[in-house]
Amino acid sequence: MQQHLLLSGKNKLAVIAILSLLLAVLAVCIVLMLKSRQGTQVECSGQIHSVFGDNQTLPEFRGIYTLNLEKQQGFLSINGSFRMPDATYTVQRVTRVMTAYSGNQQGVIELKPVSEHVLTGDNLPEELYRRYIFSPVSVITVNKTLPWSWLIRNLYSPVLVCTAD
């Protein structure tokens, strides 16, 4: 009886090794594909100057946003000064957030605060922070422009160019 050449001694080991390698490559590809669908990783910071009106009567914020968003969670650190016609406040807050990625539109992320740490130098009243800086539910769009930078925007602010540290 003649044995098939492909399944003879040495060839049998080579076929098993090749099939094992192909299965390992397939498993790695599946894991990478699943990870990429779980959300965009954003780790960056950027300066922002938001004017909420005509420069005369409404407030403005100048500061630095630092974002670290991974899969379903992350944090947002906001440091800067919030100026009103009658007062200037310091903003120093770190907010842990849950993230939800829109299935319909790429780069659309909903941020929901989980916990917030108001640092010792922060004296901005809570209602001003919630109204102008970070509302209880925020939706942002994140577009990666280069390997180290993103354009981030929401309904109420200009574009923030955010770069990796």
N, C-alpha and C positions, 0 to 999 in steps of 0.2 A: 504494500500500500504506500502510495507516495504522499508525503507530508507537504502541505502548502508551504512555499518558500517564505512567505511573510510571517508565519507563525513558528518557524523553526527556532531553536535555542537562543542564539544571540539576537536575532531579529525580534523575538517575542519580548525580550527585555527592553529593546529600543522602542518598540511600539508602546509598551506600557509607560515608559519614561516620557515619551512625546505626548501621550494622552493625559498623563498627570500634569505635565507642564501647561497644556492647553486648558485644562480645568482650572488650574491655579490662576492663569491669566484671565480667564472668564470671571472667576470669583472676584479678583481685584477690580476688574472693569465694572462689575455690578455694584460693589461697595462704593467705588468712586462716583458712579452715577447716582446712587441713592444719597450720598453725602451732598452732591451738588444740588439736588432737588430740595434739600432740607433748609435752604436759605443761604443768602449771601453773607459772607463774613466781611464786616466792615470794622476796621480798626484805624482810626485817623483823628486828626484835630484840625480845626480851622478857625480863622478870625472872622467875626461878623459885625456888621454895623447895620442895625435895623432902625429905621425912623418910622414911627407909627403915626404919620400925619404930615403936617406942614412945617416942621422944624420950629414952630413958634409956640404952639399950644399943647401938642401931644408929646408923649415920652419918646426916648430913644434908648437903645441898648447897644453898647460896645463891649465885645468880649470874645471869649474863646470857648467853642464847643469841642468836647472830646467825646467821641463815640467808640464803643466797643460792642458790636452787635454780632452774636453768633447764634445761628439756628433759632431757638425759641426764646432766648433771653439775652441780656446784655446790660450795659449801663451807659448813662449819658451824664457827663460832667459839664457844668456850665459855670464859668467864672467871668466876671466883668463888672461894668458899672451901668446902672439904670438911672437915667436922668429925666426928671420932670421939671416943669418950669419953676416949681417951688422947692425942690429937694433932689438930692443925688443919693442913690442907694448902692450898696455893694452886693453883688450876687455871687455866692459860693455854694453850689449845691451839687450833690451827686445823687442821681436817681437810678435805681435798679428797675429795669423794664422787662416785660414779656413782649416778645415780638411775634407778629402773625404776618405771614407773607401772602399776598393776594395771588390766588391761582390764575386769575384772568390776565393780570397785567404784570409783566416782569419788572422788578425793582420797586414795587409798591409795598411798603412795610407799615403796619399799624403798631404803634408803641403804646403800651399801657403800663403806667407806673405800678410797681409792686411795693417799693419802699423808697423813702427819700431821706437823705442825710443833709441837714442844713448845717453848714460849717460855722464856726464861731464868728467869722467876720461878716457873715450874711445878715443884712438888716432890711431886706426888701420885704414888704408886707405880702402875705400869702396870696391875697386876691389879685395883686398886680402881677405876681409871678404866674399864676394860673391864667390870667387874661392875656398877657403879652408874651411870656417866655415859653411856657410848657403847659399845655392844657391837659386835663385828665386822660383824654384819648387824642393822640396825634397820629396823623397819617403823613408819611414822608415818601418821597421817591428817591431812589438811590441809583445813580448811573455811574458805572466804573468807566473812567476815561483813559487811564493809564494803569499799569500794574500797581502804582502807589497812590493813586488819587481818585476821588469820587466827586460827583456833583450831587448835592443833597438839597432838596427843597420841599416846602410844604405850601399850603394855601395862603399862609400869612407872611411868609418871609421871602426875601430874595434868595438867589442861589448861594449856597455855601460851598466853596471849594475846600474839600477836606483831604488832607494829605497824610500818608503814613509817617509815623515818627522814625 
